[in-house]
Structure formats: C-alpha cells, structure tokens
Amino acid sequence: MLALDEKSKDRILTVTVSTPEPGIVAVTIDYPPVNAIPVQGWFDLARAVREAGEDTETHVVVLRAENRGFCAGVDIKEIERFSGYDHLIGANKGCAAAFSAVYDCEVPVIAAVQGFCLGGGIGLVGNADVVVASEDATFGVPEVDRGALGAATHLARLVPQHLMRTLYYTARPIDAKALQHFGSVYDVVPRDQLDEAALRIARDIAAKDTRVIRAAKEALNGIDVQPVHRSYRFEQGFTFELNLSGAADEARRASLRNNFRASTEADEGK
C-alpha cells in the first residue's frame, strides 16, 4: 500500500450554502488544499445543490469554491487507503449524484471556476448552465493517467469532438480563454473579480420571473441531444473493468507517487 499523507484523514469537506443577494444561492466547496472531494463530499454537494433548486425562493445557483483551484476531482488518496471496492463504488455513485444534481437543478447553475478544474470538476462544470472563469483557470480530464474513465461526457459539452478526444487521450489541460473561444465559458476575468462576474449574470437571471426560468431549464434539458446521465454511467463501467484487471491500481498509485514527488520538489525549491 502506498504511503499517504496522514493529515488527509482528518480533513472534512465543507459545503457552505449562502444567499449573497435575494434569489441567488451560492454553494461553496471547501476541502483544502485542492478540493479533491472524498466520497461523502460528493453526496453532500449533491444534496446542497438539489435542495437549493427545490427552494422556491431560489432563482439561480452559483457553484463556487475556495482554495487553490475549483476542484481536483475525486480524492484518490481516500480510495487507496481502503481495500476492496466500496470507496471506488462510492466515489462513482457520488460523482453521478453531484453531476446530476447540477444538471437537474430546477434553476440555472452558474459555475465560477478558478485555478484548476480537473476530472470530477469537469463533470460539475460541463453540466452547469453558465460558466465563468478566472484568467488562471485550466480545465482537464487526467483520468487516463489515473486508470479511470469518466467525464468525457462533460468535456464534450465544453469543446468540439476531436479536441475532446485529443485532450482525453493526452490528459492535457485547456485554458479558460480557449474555452471562451468555443463559447463554453461565458466570461474570463481576473481571479479577484470572479465572484462579481458570476453575480452579474446571476442578477440578470434572478430578476426574471422564476416560473418562466424554471420552465426554461426543464425545457432546455428536455431538448438536450446528449443523454448525460446514461452516457456518464456507461463510461464508469470501464472504470470498474480497469480496476478488476489491476490496471487502475497501478495507474492510481503511479499518479500519487508523481504528485508526491512534484510536491516535494516544489517545497524544496522554495
């Protein structure tokens, strides 16, 4: 078993729900240092978004995060700490629940992305209605380096098909300005202006008749050409195959070793 950071066992993910302005609900992810979300955290996030949308006083939801980046995906350290497949299955079901909560939220969801948005973060952003990002934001799906598959469904909602395949096979990131060129990111601003950029759009939506906006959200989902729930779960089936074959274990541990080495080298360079 790979040696892991003992401190990570004691951290608790916080999902905070606040109302910065009437009709606008902000759901904030906070799991330092990089928002690599543990199993229970995905379910907590799903519940927060779902309940926000069910509240008739909510007109729009802003999904945001604290810390260095928006989301580093699944907490693979947590998966490695336990034998068997319970935490792998939990992570897959939790991601599906959180991604679905964003997509099915009864009101529009605006994702405000800073720093890195990786793996499961792409699942959240790809299912959002509007995306704004900071100038330092990058988006990527490093799943092939971790022996898992998933979120190609959501990456395909952000970039054209052939670019999606290139980014997926190579695990390369793409920056916010490039996504703005493709129209999937609405606005790119300095990091200290990100919250305000999200609120500007949220105010416009919140000012509309929420009955009409809620109907519009349901209608737009109804005419969506991509069956996001089914296609994502299809992808996840291959993750289970890779784990049963042992390929995923090898890739996951190699990824953790590389991350540890990079972190150590960065600390030594300070």
Salt bridges, closest charged atoms under 4 A:
GLU6 OE1 - LYS9 NZ 2.93
GLU21 OE2 - ARG203 NH2 2.85
ASP44 OD1 - ARG47 NH2 3.30
GLU66 OE2 - ARG64 NH1 3.10
GLU80 OE2 - ARG252 NE 2.85
GLU80 OE1 - ARG253 NE 2.57
ASP104 OD2 - HIS229 NE2 3.21
GLU106 OE1 - ARG214 NH1 3.10
ASP129 OD2 - LYS217 NZ 3.01
ASP136 OD2 - ARG191 NH2 2.69
ASP187 OD2 - ARG200 NH2 3.65
ASP195 OD1 - ARG64 NE 2.95
GLU196 OE2 - ARG203 NH1 2.88
ASP209 OD2 - ARG211 NH2 2.68
ASP224 OD2 - ARG157 NH2 2.96
ASP249 OD1 - ARG252 NH2 2.54
ASP267 OD1 - LYS270 NZ 3.65
